[in-house]
Amino acid sequence: MSMQRLTPFCLALLLACEGAAPSRTDAQGVAARREANVQIAQSRRSAITDAVARVAPSVVTVQTETVFRTPVDPFAFFFGNRNQEGGTQTRSGIGSGFIVQANGVIVTNAHVVSGASNVSVAMRDGTTFPAKVVGIDDMNDLAVLKIDAKNLPTAPLGGSRDLLIGEWVIAIGNPYGFLLGNSEPSVTAGVISATGRNLVGQSEGQGVYVDMIQTDASINPGNSGGPLVNAAGEVIGVNSSIYTPTGGSVGLGFAIPIDRAKRVTEDLLAHGTVRRPWIGVKIALPQQNNRDALRGGASIQTVAPGSPAATAGLQAGDVIVQSRNRLVRNAYDWEAELLEMRVGEQAELHVRRGSRERTVQVRVADLPEVSAQKVSVLKEIELVTLTPAIRTERGIRAGQGAVVYKVSPRVTEELGVQTGDVIVQVNRAAVTDAQQAGRLLESLTGRGPIRMIIERGGFLYPIDFQIR
């Protein structure tokens, strides 16, 4: 058998037993041993190790501090200390992010930094910088940070439109922060399990996520905001959430497609806020347990007068079945498509009207400042806290929330909120009771778009609006 046909392992084994081959000279043995070591070293490298080497230097740890006031001690007040004021407490948080511009622009998740009083960023070598929050997009769960630094390593950004089910991917981040002992990011590998996933269940990060990349690469607390990387060493997604019945990773991880993250980052850097694509249609939500409605397209409930949809000839009762190159099977798919649109572009919609289909061109506009979506919600909705008795009686899946007890006809018509809906989330805050829901909505008055997640008929739906 010739030496050229031996595998590195067999060659190394043979060399270890070279005493059994007295005909080999020492020089030949040294050369063969060196060749074996080179081949073994080369065999340790793979597409995954090369991809990690390309992206890992740009991955950072995002550290947050949230300062909040504590209530007055009632016992101290009772025993005479009537001048006591509430104190403050600091809550620490941690997540991941990655550098997209060499001058210190960093992408992470909105839920990592939302509400934080102070944000700092730790580099791979442990160097820490104070960070400024450039902008937050709660709807897409994305945020952009800026640190004062130059010539930083950047993550190569790929695309998310041509992903292959089953292709290798790597999740890079800082699970559990510095609990593991240093600031080096951790790496987990898996495959793309699915694309276009609509996640409406229990997840780290909370809320409804649409059109997500699903992976079985382990994503754990602290990984949020880190990059999901393909075998070519390109970022294809932003790790955002996990579906878990246990609180830990069970192989169901989800990432925001990088194409959407690029658009959001551009808007936040240019305007400090995200331009909301709008064509002026309100999509009807499926009633009760009508699962067929999740497969039949997105049914238009109303068309705003003077809107791009009205100009294009769309009518209430039309069903959107395709937008550009995306099949629209339900309201979630339409929501995902809206997130990918850009203000100013033309969108080609395939619409079913009765038994016929037609194609229309619709101009994508900004969400209007004054529209039917802007309503005084607090004066027109009565809420009650979801109790075990109400939950059992109505078959509600949510464990906590605020039930809509009464609602004005105007809010029902304009927002689609109905009696019996359960508000489970406002922006990224989970709703625990009616009082908290009221406080959340009141605190967001005049502060821009609000996303409210409701449960109806066992399904979760987003409702977007503004409060005057």
Stockholm file with secondary structure:
# STOCKHOLM 1.0

chainA/1-468         MSMQRLTPFCLALLLACEGAAPSRTDAQGVAARREANVQIAQSRRSAITDAVARVAPSVVTVQTETVFRTPVDPFAFFFGNRNQEGGTQTRSGIGSGFIVQANGVIVTNAHVVSGASNVSVAMRDGTTFPAKVVGIDDMNDLAVLKIDAKNLPTAPLGGSRDLLIGEWVIAIGNPYGFLLGNSEPSVTAGVISATGRNLVGQSEGQGVYVDMIQTDASINPGNSGGPLVNAAGEVIGVNSSIYTPTGGSVGLGFAIPIDRAKRVTEDLLAHGTVRRPWIGVKIALPQQNNRDALRGGASIQTVAPGSPAATAGLQAGDVIVQSRNRLVRNAYDWEAELLEMRVGEQAELHVRRGSRERTVQVRVADLPEVSAQKVSVLKEIELVTLTPAIRTERGIRAGQGAVVYKVSPRVTEELGVQTGDVIVQVNRAAVTDAQQAGRLLESLTGRGPIRMIIERGGFLYPIDFQIR
#=GR chainA/1-468 SS CCGGGSCHHHHHHHHHTGGGCTTSCHHHHHHHHHHHHHHHHHHHCCHHHHHHHHHGGGEEEEEEEEEEECCCCHHHHHTTCTTCCCCEEEEEEEEEEEEEETTTEEEECHHHHTTCSEEEEECTTSCEEEEEEEEEETTTTEEEEEESCCSCCCCCBCCSSSCCTTCEEEEEECTTGGGGSSSCCEEEEEEEEEEEEEECSSBTTCSCEEEEEEECSCCCTTCTTCEEEETTSCEEEEEEEEBCSSSSCCSCEEEEEHHHHHHHHHHHHHHSSCCCEECSEEECCCCTTCGGGGTSCEEEEEECTTSHHHHTTCCTTCEEEEETTEECCSHHHHHHHHHHCCTTCEEEEEEEETTEEEEEEEECEECCSSSTTBCCGGGTEEEEECCHHHHHHHTCCCSSCEEEEEECHHHHHHHCCCTTCEEEEETTEECCSHHHHHHHHHHTTTSSCEEEEEEETTEEEEEEEBCC
#=GC SS_cons         CCGGGSCHHHHHHHHHTGGGCTTSCHHHHHHHHHHHHHHHHHHHCCHHHHHHHHHGGGEEEEEEEEEEECCCCHHHHHTTCTTCCCCEEEEEEEEEEEEEETTTEEEECHHHHTTCSEEEEECTTSCEEEEEEEEEETTTTEEEEEESCCSCCCCCBCCSSSCCTTCEEEEEECTTGGGGSSSCCEEEEEEEEEEEEEECSSBTTCSCEEEEEEECSCCCTTCTTCEEEETTSCEEEEEEEEBCSSSSCCSCEEEEEHHHHHHHHHHHHHHSSCCCEECSEEECCCCTTCGGGGTSCEEEEEECTTSHHHHTTCCTTCEEEEETTEECCSHHHHHHHHHHCCTTCEEEEEEEETTEEEEEEEECEECCSSSTTBCCGGGTEEEEECCHHHHHHHTCCCSSCEEEEEECHHHHHHHCCCTTCEEEEETTEECCSHHHHHHHHHHTTTSSCEEEEEEETTEEEEEEEBCC
//
